[in-house]
Amino acid sequence: HLSEATGRAGVQIPPGPLKRRMCIGMTATVSPLIPKSKFDFECVNKLKKLPCRSLKPILPELVEWLQDPNWPIARDIGRIVSRCGKDSLPEIKKVLNSDDELWESSCLYLVVSKWPVSLLGELSSDLERISSHPTENEKMGELDVVARKLLEKLSSK
């Protein structure tokens, strides 16, 4: 259970992606560049100042902070990930092929919609699948509509 996760030496882990990874047995990456909580604006402000080449190694962890668009740092993290463009593409593709429509939605709105048309083309097959053959949850979240709008933006270039 997420609320019961603890790190080494019994240290309580705050809710968020780090706790999720620990609960499912994944190794948590520990870096001063990864937000420690959904309120870690101090870390986010540091991330905003860094070039994408410095962020590339931690992009998977940053994308995890987009799992819930209601987390206070999600929008800022979305802008940071979006700025990294092509470097963030593999992580965004993984999310778009996951079964978490809230996370997909967050990535489409907070990251992909900010990308230049030239980069959207890299996601055309994923956007086509969501647009033409959405899962029930993607359909309920109207991700098929969002994907169609992004495809229209791509075709109008």
Solvent accessible surface area in square Angstrom, and as a share of the most:
residue,aa,sasa,rsa
1,H,157,0.70
2,L,79,0.39
3,S,69,0.44
4,E,128,0.57
5,A,12,0.09
6,T,60,0.35
7,G,13,0.13
8,R,220,0.80
9,A,108,0.83
10,G,52,0.50
11,V,91,0.52
12,Q,114,0.51
13,I,20,0.10
14,P,50,0.31
15,P,88,0.55
16,G,7,0.07
17,P,1,0.01
18,L,37,0.18
19,K,9,0.04
20,R,83,0.30
21,R,16,0.06
22,M,57,0.25
23,C,52,0.31
24,I,128,0.65
25,G,68,0.65
26,M,99,0.44
27,T,123,0.71
28,A,23,0.17
29,T,58,0.34
30,V,131,0.75
31,S,18,0.12
32,P,114,0.72
33,L,50,0.25
34,I,12,0.06
35,P,3,0.02
36,K,97,0.41
37,S,31,0.20
38,K,59,0.25
39,F,129,0.54
40,D,27,0.14
41,F,81,0.34
42,E,123,0.55
43,C,8,0.05
44,V,0,0.00
45,N,72,0.37
46,K,103,0.44
47,L,0,0.00
48,K,92,0.39
49,K,168,0.71
50,L,48,0.24
51,P,50,0.32
52,C,29,0.17
53,R,190,0.69
54,S,44,0.29
55,L,0,0.00
56,K,112,0.48
57,P,101,0.64
58,I,13,0.07
59,L,3,0.01
60,P,51,0.32
61,E,20,0.09
62,L,0,0.00
63,V,3,0.01
64,E,25,0.11
65,W,5,0.02
66,L,0,0.00
67,Q,18,0.08
68,D,32,0.16
69,P,40,0.25
70,N,127,0.65
71,W,28,0.10
72,P,57,0.36
73,I,0,0.00
74,A,0,0.00
75,R,144,0.53
76,D,20,0.10
77,I,0,0.00
78,G,0,0.00
79,R,129,0.47
80,I,3,0.02
81,V,0,0.00
82,S,14,0.09
83,R,112,0.41
84,C,7,0.04
85,G,11,0.11
86,K,128,0.54
87,D,52,0.27
88,S,0,0.00
89,L,13,0.07
90,P,75,0.47
91,E,27,0.12
92,I,0,0.00
93,K,65,0.28
94,K,130,0.55
95,V,4,0.02
96,L,0,0.00
97,N,95,0.49
98,S,38,0.25
99,D,132,0.69
100,D,45,0.23
101,E,52,0.24
102,L,83,0.41
103,W,42,0.15
104,E,2,0.01
105,S,22,0.14
106,S,2,0.01
107,C,0,0.00
108,L,0,0.00
109,Y,114,0.43
110,L,14,0.07
111,V,0,0.00
112,V,0,0.00
113,S,40,0.26
114,K,118,0.50
115,W,4,0.01
116,P,84,0.53
117,V,36,0.21
118,S,88,0.57
119,L,16,0.08
120,L,0,0.00
121,G,33,0.32
122,E,74,0.33
123,L,0,0.00
124,S,39,0.25
125,S,79,0.51
126,D,12,0.06
127,L,0,0.00
128,E,87,0.39
129,R,72,0.26
130,I,0,0.00
131,S,14,0.09
132,S,65,0.42
133,H,136,0.61
134,P,30,0.19
135,T,71,0.41
136,E,132,0.59
137,N,66,0.34
138,E,2,0.01
139,K,112,0.47
140,M,148,0.66
141,G,41,0.39
142,E,109,0.49
143,L,1,0.00
144,D,13,0.07
145,V,58,0.33
146,V,16,0.09
147,A,0,0.00
148,R,100,0.36
149,K,131,0.55
150,L,10,0.05
151,L,24,0.12
152,E,110,0.49
153,K,74,0.31
154,L,26,0.13
155,S,96,0.62
156,S,90,0.58
157,K,175,0.74
